[in-house]
Amino acid sequence: MKRIILFILLITGAINSFAQEAKLNIKSLNAKNNKVIIQIPVDDTWFYPAQKEIKFGDDSTVNYSLKINKLAWLRINDNTVLIEPGTTHLVFDKGILVQSDKNKEGMLLFSKRNAEFYQYRAQDYYKKDSTIAGLYQLLENDKNEALKPYVELFSKQKISANFYNEIKRYFSTEQIILQAAIPMIVLSTKQKINNDLDKMWADAYEKHSMNNLHDAFYPDFYYHTRYYVNTYLNYYIPLKKGTELSKKDENTGLKVIYKTFENNFTGKMKEFLLATFLYDEMLQNRYQKVLVDLFDSYNASYPKSNFTPYLQPMASKIITYHNEVKKDFEPEQKILSNYDKVNSLDSLIGQFKGKTVFVDIWATWCGPCKEEFEYSKDLTKFLKAKQVDMLFISIDKDDAAQQWKEMIKYFKLSGNHVRTNQALRKDLSDKLGKNGSYGIPRYLIIKNGKLVVDNALRPSDKEKLYAQISNYL
């Protein structure tokens, strides 16, 4: 009889450990387009590129199923929701969650939480109180204040126990992340911290294990671990010990961060953080070869990783980049002679008298700039038909000279090219910026050597941009 009971218990435990099905019925009211984007869990945590795009029909409704345990965090059209097993009906109006048949009041309350970037919040705490006792009290008070309405909802059985416990985990994780961020922010601004902040920093890491994969659902968790690895372990601890910090080139720096992640985390958390690190770096589209080497190392360590399918295309892109940049410039890609001697925008555009010119101000480190290059082919065809010249102005400094030329080839940027010297960069800031600064990508229209539009539309605006340029033909 005992054996039979034991067998039943084992079977029951196995069933309970299995993932259960969650079914989502999502209705979109007044949507901008006919699609729903769901960021789905990978290995029970968020991995940013893991998104599912589902189009809906005339009924504005989509259905989606996934396997989860007790609870799963999802992002649906940038709304963070908590899903339990079974069927959940969700309604979004203009992309914002307005209705749920499970944990409704809890989810709507959660959507109104303070979602400001954690480092800004850390700065505000230190401004309010720079004493350690005061900071601990502020953090504790704010956590309790954030939890208070959920306690009430739970007492009234308006949210489930699983939902309530997960919300408690969320705000406890947030408290620790903010606690670690305060000394880090002070160090970055003052280049030193006192003994109390030193203890507060160490306490944040000792009090709360960073190996609990479920905590990675907190939006800023990866950055919390990244600063632990790079700022705390690789910079502050050696500095505190009086160790002389050697300067590292970019490739060495990336290898060191990867290795520090490897040495200080274990299990699934290590796999997740290494994958997120690679993704975060590859996403910058700077095409460093070292990232392919690190990705190969990752594959060797995790040959069956569920994160790999999201990383492989990015690694392949880097390989393609380095094959492309070995080629010569195309005839349509012209670097202006003596570009490094051009000290002002007026002298630069003065070289295009009698012409209409569309100007693209960009940099190799600018992600949005490179996203706009996707529309270069159509733009080039339009400009050529209208006999309009194209001028690319890179604001990269001398240390990016090689990468600047490589990206001209890789992105197939037909037109005239210059890279700014210090004087031209300053002149652009003076002419185009507010308080000496401006954002890129930035687009200009030149006619007969004069600036006629100082903030033109983007290539992705296509027809609107083409109409804008046509006004100056």
N, C-alpha and C positions, 0 to 999 in steps of 0.2 A: 504493500500500500504506500509506504514511504517513497519507494522508487517512482510510483505512478504520480504522486503529488509533486515530487521533484521534477519529473519530466514535464508536467503541466506548467509549473512555474517557469521552467526554462523556455518553453514554447511561448508563454505569455510575454516574458521579457524580450524575446527576440522580436515578437510582433510589435511591441511598443517602441522598439528601437528603430523599426523601419520607417522610412519617410512616408508621409501620408499625402494624399492629393488635395491641392487647393485649386478651386475653380473660380475664376474671376469673370464677372459679367460687367463690362465697362461701357457706360453710355456717355457720349460727348455731346454737350449742348453748346451751340454758338461757337463751334470750333473754327480755328483759322484754316485748317486743312482737314483732310479725311484720314488722318493717321493717329495712332496711339503709339508712343514710344515707352517701352518698359525696360528698365534696367534690372536684369534678372540676377539672382545669386549664382556665384560660381564657387563650388566647395563651401557652401554656407557662408559666404561673405560677398561684399560688393567688389566687383572689378570693373572699373569705369568703362572700358570698351565693350563690355558684355551687355549689349542692348538688342532688344527685339522690337522691330517696327511692324505694326499690324495695321492694315488699312480697313476702314469700315465702310459699309454701304449706305443705302438710303435710310436705314433705321438708326444710323449713328451709333451702332453697338458692336462691340467685339467681345469674343470669349477667348479666354486663355487659361490653360491649366499648367501646373507645375508641382513637383514633389517637394514637400517641406517637412520639417519636424514639428515642434510645437508652434512655431511662429516664424515668419520670414519678413525681413525688411525689403521693400521694393520701392523703386522710384518710378512713378507713372507720370509722364509729362511734367517732370521736375517737381512733382509732389511726393513727399516721403510718406509711405503708408505701411502699416503693419498688418500682415495677412495671417489668418489662422486656417487650419485644415477645414475643408468643406467649401461651400459656395458663398462668395461674397459679392454683393451687388454694389458697384461704385458709380457715382454720377459726377461728372466734371462739367462745369459751366465756364466757358472761355478759358479752358485749361486748368481751372482751379477746382479742387475737390470741394463739393458741396453736400454730398450725401453718401452714406454707407449704412448698410443694414447690420453691420457688426462693429461694435466699438466706435460708433459714430461720433459721439461727443468727445471721446478721447482723441480720435484722429483729427477732428476739426480744431481742438485745442492745441494739439501738437503742431499743426500747420502754422500756428501763430507764435511759436516759441521764438526766442532771440536766436536768430541764425547768423548773426554777424561773425565775421572771421575771428577765430579765437585769439589771434595775436592782438587785434585791436581791442578786444575785451580785456586782455591781460594788461595792456597799457592803461586802460581806464581804471582798473583795480588799483594799480600802483599810484595813480594820481590821487585816488581817494584816500589811501592809507599806505604809507611806506613801512609801517611796522609789521613784523611777522605775525604777531598775535592778531592784529587788526585785519591782515590779509586772510588769515585762516578763517576768521570769523565772518568776513564778507563772503568768502566762497561757500562756507557752510550755510549761511543765511540765504544766499541766493539759490542754492540747491534745494533747500527746504521750501522756499517760497515757490519755486518752479514745480515742486512735487505736490504742493498743498491741494490744488484743484483736482489732481488725479486721485488723491486719497479720498476726497469727497465722492468722486465719480465711482470709485471702487466700492465704497461703503454703501452706495445706493444701487450697486450691481449694474451700473451702466457701462462698465468695461470689465473684461474678463480678468481672471487672475494672471494668465499668461501675459496679457497686454500690460497690466499694471506692473508686473515684475520686470518686464522688458523696459518700460519707461524708467523705472528706478535704476536699472543698469545704465541706461543712456545718460541720465543726469549725474550719476556717480562717476562715470567715465569722463564726462565733461569737466567735472570738478577737478579731477586729477590732471587732465590736459591743461586746464587753465593754471593750476598750481605750478606745473613745470614750465609753463610759458612765461610767467612773471619774471623769474630770475634770468631766463634766457634773453628777454627783451631788455632788461636792465643792463646785462652784460654787453649786448650789442650796441647800446647807446652810450654807456659810460666806460666800457672796456674793463670794468672790474665790478665785483659784487662783494658785499660784506659776508661775515660768517653766518649770519642768520639766513640770508638768501641762499648761501651755499648749502646749508642744511635743508632748507625748504625744497631745493632742487633735487637733492639726493633722496629726500623723503618721498617725493612724488614717484620716483622710479622704484623705490624699495617697497612702498606701501601697496602698489598696484601692479600686478604682473602684466607685462605687455605680450604675453604668449597666449592670451585667451582670444581666439580667433573671432569670437562673437563681438568683441569690442570694436573690431575693424569696421562695423557698420556705422560708427560715429564718423561723420563726414571729414573731420580734420585728423582722424587717427593716423593716417599714413604720415602726415607732416609732423605729427607729434613724435613718431618713431624716427623719422628722418633727422629731426633736430637732435634727438637723443644720440643717434649714431654719429652725426657729423659735427654738431656743435658741442655736445656734452663730452662724448668719449674721445673724439679725434682732435678737439680743440681745447675745451676748458680743462679737462683733467690733466693733459700734458702741461698746459699753462700753469695750473695750480702747483704742479710738481716742480716747476722751474725748468722743464724740458724745452730746449730750443726748437721752435717749430720751423721745419724746412719748407721752402716754397715748392709746390708741386705743379707740374704742368697738368692740363685738363685731363688727359688720358689717365695719368697716374692717380689723379684725384677721384675719377670715376671708379677705378679699380679698388681704391682704398675704401670708398663708401660701400661698394658691393661686398668686399671682404668683411667689413665690420658688421654689416647686416648678417652675413653668414655665420660669424663667430659669436653673435650675441642673441640669436633667436633660434628656436627649435621647431621641429615638426611642421605642421601645416602653416603656422604663422610665418616661419622663415620662407617657405615656398611662396606664400602670398606676397610678402614684403619684397622679396627679390624680383618677382614678376612685376609688381607695381613700380618698383624703382626703374626697371628696364623700360616699362611702358612710359613712365613719366619723362624719362630722358629721351627716348626715341620720338615722343610726341613733339619735341621741340623742333624736329626736322632740321637738325644741324649735321646729321649724317656722319657722326664720328664712327670710324672703323672699330674702335675699341668696344662699342656696344654690341657689335656682331660677335666679337670674341667672348664677351660676357654672356651673351645669349647662348652661344655654343656650350659654355661652361654650365649654364642653367639647364640646358637640354641633357647634358651628361649626368647631372645630379637628379633631374626629374624627367626621365624619358617618357612618362605617361601623364605629364601635368595637364590639367584641364585649362590652364592659362595659356599654354603654348599656341593654340590656334589663333589667339588674338595678337600674339607677339610676332609670329612668323611673317605675316605680310609686312610688318614694319621693318624687320631685319632684312627681308628681301629687297625692300625699297632702298635701304642703305647700300646694299651690294650693287643694285642697279645704278645708283648715284655714282659710285666710284668707277664703274665701267664707262658711264657717259662722260664724266669729266676728263677722261684721258684723251678725248677727241679734240680736234682743233675748233676754234670759233667758226661759226657759220658766217658767210659773207654779210648777212643782215645784222650781225652782232658786232657793233662798232664801238670800241673804246676811244673816246675823244683824246686826241694828242694833247699832252701837257695839262691833263685834267687836274693834276695835283697842284698846279700853279693858279687855279681859278679860286679867287678869294671872296667873290660875292655872287649873289643870284643874278644881279643886273648884268655883270660881265659874262656870266654863263649863258643867259637867255639872249643876250645881245648877239650871240653867234648864230641866231636863228631868225634874223631879220627877213621879212618877206614871206615868212612861213607861219602856219598854225601848228602848234606843238602841244601834245598831251604829255604831261610830266607825272611820273610815278616816283614818290620819295619812299624808300624802303630800307631795310637792313637785313643782313643774313640771320640775325637772331629774332626777327619779328615774325611770329607765327601767322597772324592775320594778313600780313603782307604776302606771305607765300601762299596762303589760301586763295588770295585774289588772282594769283598767277594761273589758276585753273581756267580763267576766262581770257587768257592772253591770246589764244589762237583766234577766237572770234574778233577780239579787239584789233588785232593786227590786220586781219582781213578788211575790217571796216576802215581803219586808218589809211591803209594802202589805197583802197578805192577812192577815198576822199582826198588823197595826197596830203595827209597830215603826218607830221613827223612824231616819233615816239622818243622820249628822253627819260631814262632811268637815272635817278640820283640816289646812290647808296650813301647812307650816313655812317657806314662802318669805319672804324679806325684802322690804323696800319696793320695791327696784328690779325686782322681778318681779310687782308688783301687777297690771299690765295683762295679762301672760301668764297669771296665775292665773285671772282672770275669763274670758279667752279659752278656756282649757282646760276650764273648767266647761261652757261652751257646746259646744265641739267634741266632748268625750267624753260629752255628754248626762248629766251627773251630777245626778240628781234627789236632792234632800235639802237639808239645812241646811249652810251653809258659813261658815267663819271662816278668817282668816289670822292667824297668831300675831304678836304683838309680841315684843320681846326678853325681857320678863319671863315671858311664857307659854312661850316656847321653853325658857328655863332651867328653869322648873317642870316641864315635860314631861321634860326630861333628868334632873332630880333624882328624879322619881317613877318613870320607866320605865327609866332607863338604869343601866348598870354603869360606875362611874367617870365618870359624867357624860355618857355617850353611849349611843345605841341606834340600831338600824337601821330603815330604812323600806323598804317599806310596813310599817306596824304597825297592828294592829287591836285594838279594845277593845270590851267589852260593858258598858253602863251600865244599871242598874235603879234606879228611884226616886231618881235623882240621885247614886247611888253607883257607884264602879268595882267591878265584880264579876269581870271577866276582863281582865287587863292584857296578854294576848298571845293574842288569839283567832286562829282559823284564817283562811285567806285565802279570798276569793270564789271562786277557782279550785278550792277543795276542795268547793265546792257542797254536796252532800248532808250531808257531815260538818259543815260550817259551819252549815247550816240546823238540824241536830239540836242543835248546841251552843247556838245562839241560842234554840231552843225550850225549853231548860232554864230559861230566865229569863223566860218569858212570864207 
